Amino acid sequence: MTSTSTLERPAGERLTPVRWTRAQWMLLLVLCTVLALDALDVSMVGVALPSIGTELHLGTESLQWIVSAYVLGYGSLLLLGGRMADLLGRRRIFLIALSVFAAASLLGGLVDDPALLIATRFLKGLAAAFTAPAGFSIITTNFAEGRERNRAVSIFTTFGASGFSLGLVVGGLMTAMSWRWTFLVSVPVAVAVVLLGLKYIPRDNAAGNEPGKEQGRAEGGNQDSGHDLWGAVTLAAGMLGLVYTLVAAPGNGWGSVATIAGFVASAAVLAAFAVIENHVRHPLIRFSILREGWVARANLSAVGLFGSYLSFQFILTLYLQSVLGWSPLGMALALLPTGLLVASSAPFADRLIDKFGAPRLILTGLASLALGYLLFLRVGTSPNYVTDILPSVLLLGVGFALAFPSINVQATAGIRNSEQGLAAGLIQTSTQVGAALVLAVTTAMVSGHGSSSGGGAGVDAAAMLEQYRPGLILSAAVALAALLIAAAPSRSRSRKQVAVEP
């Protein structure tokens, strides 16, 4: 059974149909579902934060860790996850990590201790750090390079964006029953996908031995997993230390010994990571790749896009529920247009990129995102949904739908095949780690601007809104900075990069 999926146009020839088999469609469905599940988990749990805070007596700083623990575990080990998939087999790593994700989801929905809850979130992030790059490399090894692969990657990344956006709606529905369902709902889906994956994910050779598929071997030769491990350990430790210091700084004092020591220690560990990467034979990151094509700008754009969006969602959730007193379901319905816009863009993402070029869509998307944040600064304690909230909701949906898949495509444009895996892992790492850092700064600004209790009886709504406003301003500033970086003139262009521009 075959079905037409896209069109392939060799230079100077007419468009000819390219057909995918039923097995390829099912393979793509499995991979897209897992990526959507990863993204869904971040935003879905975000909606439940006020309910979690009320039941477990947690303030803003502690609630932030429920989000950051996941994205930090995810982002800090993404590069190692890609290497391990090449070394041990993509199918094996993907299915094992997804099973761990399901187990951690089940445990997270049952625990009552905040520390254990945060630990399960970190564990889920670690699992996602292995499924995401393994899934991406499974696509690139099973779909031919060119428009066929572009379409598969566009669908794959749009599913991730859709999962994140629709997670607000699903999270609202689940929280209306109990915040625990935002954890438990992932369990049956993950189990079902594991069973489908056993059937539809092709078996592969370990250690990157597939002919022509050397994605994890930037330098050639055998890989040394120990080098990757030390790089991953120092990156994870440095980022965790930096985020913890930022979150704790308002309480400890920005000039306190604890804060200064935290920043110094984090910088030292990250410097050690840089030294390791510059001296090992097979580094997690070859830093010189950042000078090629659009790689650096795409990664910085990803930080601005996801960092500003995740921070905005964090504050928006608290604002709508704690300040305005909306129910989780009411909030979910109010934000439904964002999810629908992103989800409905999936069939057209690759066509828009082919027609207008990824750079133009990135600029348009980031501009739409920044405008949405700026318009939201008008809100007060008694906003009108249609005039004060809906315009921002629509602009954010358009911005995310245009920018997210375009950034992912552009991040690997012009990169030789042997380093496609590195470029893909780098953009995913920038997305997650950058988001964690921006969220940490946002939380520090909010916590340093007033009480972090998250609301409650007798708390003045206007004062709470003013407490959140610096975070809203930061989201807009980060998006504007990403827009300026994306609009900067390119110093170098490669033949492959030109191919994705009009």
N, C-alpha and C positions, 0 to 999 in steps of 0.2 A: 504494500500500500504506500503510495506516495502522494504528496500534496505540494503545490507550488508555494514557495515561501518568499522568494525574492527574485531579483533579476541580476544577472551577471553581464557586464559589458566590457569585453576586452577592447583595448585601444583600437579605434578605427572600425569596429564591428558593430552590428546591430545587437539590440538587447535580446538575449536568449533566456528562457526560463531555467531556473535551477530548482531541482526538486529535492525535498527532504523525505526520507523514509519515515514510517511510523515510529521506528525505534529511535530515530534522531529527535523527533518531536517529543517522545516520552522522556528521553534523556534530558532535553532542555527543560521540560516541565519539572523534573526532579531537581535539577540544579537551581532553577529559578525559585522554586518553592522554598528551598533551604535558605537562599539569600534573602527572600522576602521574610522568612521566619526570623532570621537574625535581626533585620531592620525593624520588624514588627515588635520584637522584644524590647528594643530601646524605647520607642515612643509609647508603646502600650503600658509599660510599667511607669513611664513618666506621668501618665494620666492618673495613676493610682497613688501617687506620692502623698497628696493630702490625707487620703484615707489611711495609708500606711503610717504616716506621722501621727495621726490621731490615735490609732490603736496601739502603736508601739511607743508612743511618747517621744518622737524624734523631732528635732529642729531642722532648720534649713540646711545647716552644714552636714548633718548626718544623712539627710535625704539626698543631698547631692552625691554622696558616695554610692548610693544604690544605683545611680546612673553611671557615675564615673568608674566604678569598679568594673562594670561590663565593658565600657569602651576602652578602658586602659588595658584590660586583659586581652581584648580584641586587637587593639592597635599595636601593642608592644611586641606581640609574638607573630604578627602576620608574616613578616619576612622569614622567620624560622619555619612557620607553617608551610610556606611555599617550598622551601628547601627540603623539608622532611617529606613532602608529597613526592618530589622528584626522586628522593633517595629510597623511600620505602614503598612507593606505589601510590598513585593518586586515589584510586578506588578504595584501597584499604584505609588510608588516612581519612578520607572523606566519611566513610561509613562508621569508623570507630569514633571519630570526633562528634558526629551527629548523635550517636548513641550516648556519649557523655553529656551532650547538650540536653537530651531528653531526661536523663537521670537527674541532672542539676536542676532542671525546671520542676520536676516532681518534688525534689527536696525543698526548693525555695518556696513552694506553695504550702508546705506543711510546717515549717519552722516558725517559732515565735521569738527567738533571740535575734536582735538586730545584727550582731556580729556574724552569726551564721547566715543570715539573709544576705548580707553584703558578700560573704565568702562564696555563696552559691552564684551570685551575680558575676563575680570575678571568674569562677570556674566556667560559667557559660560563655564568658568572653573569650577565655582560652580555647574552648571548643570551637567557637566561631572563627577564631584566628587560623584554624586548620581547615575548616570547611570552605571558607571563602576563597583562598588562593587555590586550593585543590579543585574546587568547582570551576574557577576561571580557567585553569590550565586544562581541565577536562574538555572545556569548550574549544580551546585553541588547538587541541590535538584531535578533535573529532569533527570540526567544521573547517572547510577549506579557506585559506587566506583570501581576502578580498571582500566583496560585498556580502558573500554568504556568512563569513565570520563577523563582519561588521553588524549584520542584522542580528545574529545570535548574541553578540556582545551587547547591542543596544537593548534587546529584549531582556537580557540578563540584568543589566544595570537598572533598567526602568522598573523591573520587578522589585529591586532593592529600594528604589525611591518610593514606589507605590506602597511597599510594606511599611516603610517608615511613616508615610502620610496617613495611610488607612489605619495604622496602629492607634492613632488618636481616637478613631471611631470605635474600633474593636475594644480598646482599653476602656472607653466609657461604658460600653455595654457590659463588659466583664465586671468592672468596678461597681456597677449598679447592683450586682449580685453580691460580690465580695472581692476585695483587692487580690485575694489569693487566686482567683480565677485568671488573673493576668499572667500568673506563672503556670498554672496547671493546663491552660488551654493549648499550650505548645506541645504538651506531652503526646497526645494521640496523633497529632499531625507529624511530629518527628518520627514516631514509630512507624507510621504508614509509609513515610518517605524512605526510611531505611529498607523496608521490604521491597518497595519499588526499585530502589537503587541496586539492591542485590540482583535484580533481574535486568535492568536496563543500562547500568553503567558498565561499559566494556572493561574487561581485564586489561591491565597495562603492565609494562615491564618496569621494575624498580631501577633506581640509580640513573634515571634519565637515559636509558639505553634505546629508547624508541628511535628509529631512524628518522632524522630530520626534525626531531622534537626535543631539542636540547635547551629547554627554557630555563632550567635552573643552573646552567653551566656557563657563566659569563666568561670564564677564563679557560675552560676546557679541563680535561683530566678528571680525576676522581675527586669527590667532595669530601671535605672533612667536617663531619657533623659537630665535632668539638669546637671548631672555630665559630660555627654558627651559634652554638649554645652560649659561649661566652659573650658574643655580641648581643644575643637576645637577653641574657641576664642583665648586662649593664644597661641596655636600653630600657628594659622594664623597670629596673631599680631606680634609674635616674628619673624617669617620667613619674613614677609613683611618688618619689620623694619630692619632686617639684610641685606636683598637684597637691599633695598633702600640706606642704608648706604654704602654698597660696590659700588653701581653704582655712588653715589654722591661724594665718597671720592676723586677721581682725581681732580674734580673741587673745592671742599672745602679744599683739602689738607689732607693728611693722618694723620698729627699731629694736625689738627684743633680741636677746642672745639666741633664743630658740629659732626665731625666724631667720636671722642672718646665718646661723649655722646650717639651717635647712637648705637655704639657697646655695651656700658654698658647697655643701656636701653633694647636692644634686648636680651642680655644675661640674664638680670633680668627677662624678660617676659618668656623666654624659661625655666629658672630655676623654675619659678612659675608653668609652665606646668608640669615639672618633679615632683614637689611637689604634685600637684593635682593628677597626675596619680598614685602616690605611696600611696595616702591616700583615694581616693574615693573607693566606694564598687565595682563599675563596670567601670574601667578605659578604655579609648580608646586604650591604649597600656599597656599590662602587660610586663614590661621590661625584666622580667626573661625569656620570650620566646626566647629572643635573644641568650640565652645560649644553646638552644636546636638544635641538628642536624646542618644543614647547614644554619639556618635562618640568622644569623648575616652576614656570608660571602656572602650569596645570595643577601641580601639587599645592602651590600657595592658594590658588583659586579654590581647591577642594577644602583647604583649611577654612577659608573665609565662608564658603557656602555652608558646609555642615556645622562648623563651629558656631556661626551666628544663628543658624536654624535650630540647633539643639538647645542653645542657651535661651533663645526666644521661646521655644516650646516649654522649657522648664519654668520660666517666669509666667508665661501665659496660663499654664495650668494652675499655678498658685493664685494668679490674679482672678481668673474666672471663678474658681471655687472658693477661695478664701476671702477675696475682696467683694466680689459680686454675689457670692452665695449660690452659684449655679451647681446643679447636680452633675455628676460625671456624665450621665447620659445626655443632659442638655448641652454640656460643653462639646461632647462628641458630635452631636447633630450640628452645632454651630460651626465646627471646623470641617464638616463633611465635604464642602466644596473643594478644599485643598486636596484631599485624598482622591476625589473623583477626577480632578484635573490631571493629577500625576498619573493615576492608573489608566485613564483613557488615552494618554499620550503614547503608551507602549507600542501600539501597532505602527505609529508614524514617526518614531524617534529617528530611525535610520534614514527615512526619506527626507526628513527635515535637514539632517546632517549632510546628506548627499546634495541637496538643493542649495542650501545657504552656507554650508561650511561650519564646522564645529566652532571656530573662533568667534564668528558672529553670534551664534546661539549662546555661547558662554557669556559674551558681553551683554546680550539682551536679557538673559536669565538673571545675571547678577544685578543688573540695573533694576529689573522688576522686583527682585528680592529686597534691595536697599530701599526702594520707594515704598514697599509694603511696610517695612519697619518704621520708616519716617512717618508715614501716615498714622501708624498705631500710637505714636507719641501723643496724639491729640486726646486719647481716651481719658475719661474721668471715672468717678465712682458710680455714675448713672449713664452709661453710654447707650446710644441707639445702635442696635445691631446692624441694621441695613446701612447706615451712613458712617458709623465709626469703626466697626469691626469687619464687616463683610468685604469692603474694598481691600483691606490688608490680606484677608484670607485668600481672595482670588489672586492677588498679585504674587503671594508666596507660592501658590499652586503653579502658576504659569512659570515663575522663576525657577522653581525646583525642577519642573518637567523639562524645561529647555536646557538648563545648565548641567544637571547631574550626569546624564548620559554623554553629553558633549565633552565634558571634562574628562571622563573616563576614556573616551575614544582618542581625544587629543593627547592624553598623557602617554600613550604608546605609539603615537604617530611618528614615523621616521626612525624608529628604533629597530635595530637588526633583530632577526628572529631569535637569535641565541640569548637576547636580553629582554624579550617580551615579558617573561615571567618576573624578572626583576622590576621592570617598569610598572607592571600591574600590581605587584606587591607593594611598591613604593607609594602608588597613588592611594591604595587602600589604607596603608599605614598613616599617611598624611591626613586622610579623612578622619580616621578614628582618634589618633593621638592629638591632632590639632583640635578636634571637637572637645576632647577632655580638658585640654589646656584653656580653651576659651570659656568653657563651662566653669572651670575652677576660678578663673578671674572674675567671671560674672557673680559667682557665689560669694567670693570675697568682697566684692563691691556691695552686694545686697546685704550681707551680714554686717559689714562695717557701717552701714547707713541706718541701722536701727535694729530692733528686736528681730530675732530669727525664729520666733515661735510659730510662725505660719498662720497666725490668725487665732480666732476664738472669741468667746464672749467678751464684750467690753473693749475690744481692740478697735481703734478708730480706722475706718476704711481708707480715708484720705491719707493718713499717715502711712498705712501699709502700701498704698500705691506709690507714694513718694519714696518709700524704701526700695521698691522694685524698679523705679524709673532709671537709675544709673545703669542697670543691667539692660534695659531696653535700648538706651542710648549706645551702649557698647555693641549690641548686636548690629545696629545700623552702621556704626563706625567700622566694624570688622567687614561687613558686606561692601561698604564703599571702598575700603582699602583693597579688597580682593578685586573689585571692578577696575580700580586704577592700575593694579598690577597686570591684570589681563589685557588692559588697553595699551600697555607700554609697547613701543616698537620692538619687533623681534630682531635679534642680532644675527641669527643664522636660521636657515631653512634647509630642509633636506628634501630630496625628491619625493619620498613617501609622504612627508608632511604636506607638500603642495597638493597631493592627490586627494586629501580630505577637505581642501578649501575650494571654493567655487572658482 
